[in-house]
């Protein structure tokens, strides 16, 4: 299960953004962001915080099991 990637993908789609649009807003490459959604990479707290701000999600989901 790729919880971070699943949450980010769902929030991105709900916001109506493409991977390219969102990655540009955050300042990372589209390829890197796609790999985050796939679970290949775990973003830094700085990147994750930017994503959460843009997508309007609460990072407390990371604490849940």
C-alpha positions in Angstrom: 0.0 0.0 0.0 1.3 3.4 -1.0 -0.5 5.7 1.4 1.3 9.0 0.6 1.0 8.5 -3.1 -2.6 7.4 -3.0 -3.6 10.4 -0.9 -1.7 12.8 -3.1 -3.1 11.3 -6.3 -6.6 11.5 -5.0 -6.3 15.1 -3.9 -4.6 16.1 -7.1 -7.4 14.6 -9.2 -10.0 16.2 -7.0 -8.3 19.5 -7.5 -8.4 19.0 -11.3 -4.7 19.3 -11.7 -2.4 17.2 -13.9 0.9 15.9 -12.6 2.7 18.4 -14.8 0.7 21.3 -13.4 1.2 20.3 -9.8 4.8 19.5 -10.1 5.5 22.9 -11.6 3.6 24.6 -8.7 5.8 22.7 -6.2 9.1 23.1 -8.0 9.8 19.4 -8.8 10.0 17.5 -12.1 6.9 15.7 -13.4 8.8 12.5 -13.5 9.8 12.8 -9.8 6.2 13.7 -8.8 4.9 10.7 -10.8 7.3 8.4 -8.9 6.1 9.9 -5.6 2.5 8.9 -6.6 3.7 5.4 -7.5 5.5 5.0 -4.2 9.0 4.9 -5.7 10.1 8.0 -3.8 9.1 9.5 -0.5 9.1 13.3 -0.7 11.0 15.5 1.7 8.9 17.2 4.4 9.5 20.5 2.6 8.0 19.1 -0.7 5.3 17.3 1.2 4.3 20.5 3.0 4.1 22.4 -0.3 1.9 19.7 -1.8 -0.3 19.7 1.2 -0.7 23.5 1.1 -1.5 23.5 -2.6 -3.9 20.5 -2.4 -5.5 21.5 0.9 -4.8 18.3 2.7 -3.8 17.8 6.3 -0.5 16.0 6.9 -1.9 14.3 10.0 -2.9 11.4 7.7 0.8 10.3 8.0 0.3 9.5 11.7 -2.5 7.0 11.0 -1.7 3.3 10.6 
